[in-house]
Amino acid sequence: MESETPGPPIWRELRWISPLLLAVLIVPPLLTVFHQPLTLFGLPLLLIYIFGVWVLAIAVCALVARRTQAGRTD
């Protein structure tokens, strides 16, 4: 029986693991670390962290989706 998704097994596993790991980055105990009265380019550190995690999540999901769809002929 052929696997539903081509590619190495690590990319198939990352489809399920990456959303969970990225969600851990935005849990409240970790957010309190970045909730400081510091600014970077005039923006609060917490805001930069949240948007940074958001961009990272999009990039990881796009990479995993591209790798798991490579070679598919549907």
N, C-alpha and C positions, 0 to 999 in steps of 0.2 A: 504494500500500500504506500502510495506516495504522500509525502508531507504536504500539508495545505499551503505552506509558505516556503519558498526557496531561500537559500542562503544559509550561512552558518547558524548553529543553534543559539549562539550568544545574542544575535539580533532578534530572534524569535522570543527569547526570554526577556530581553530589554523592552519589548512591547508592553509587558505587564509590570515589570519592575520599575521602569523609569517614572511613570506617573506617581507611584507610591513614594519613591525617593524624593521626587520634586515636591510632593505635597508636604513631606516632613520639613522642608525648608521654610514653610510658611505657618508652622504651628506657633501659637502664642508664646510659649517659653523661649523659642529661638528669636522671635521678633523683639522680645524685650531687650535682647543684647544690642540690637541696632536702634532702639528707641532712646537715643542720646541727644542732647542739645547741640549736636555738631551739624555743620552744613558743608556741603561740597558743591562749589559753583552756585551757591545761594539756595540749594535744595536740601531739605532735611535728609539725613543719612538713612532713615527708615524708608523714605520714598524711593531713594536710589536702590536700596536693597530689594524692595518688593518688585520694582520694574526690572531689575537685573535678573531676579529669579524668573520672572515672567518671560523675558527674552531667552533665558537659558532653557526654559521648558519648551518654548516654541522651536528652538534650534535642535534640541534633543529629539523631540517628536518628529520633526521633519527628517532628520538624519535616520532615525530608526525606520520611519515609513519608507524612505527611499531605499534603504538597504534591504528591507523585507520584500519590497515589490520588484527589486531588480531581477530581471530574467523571467518575469511572469508574462504569459501570453494570453491572458483572458481577454 
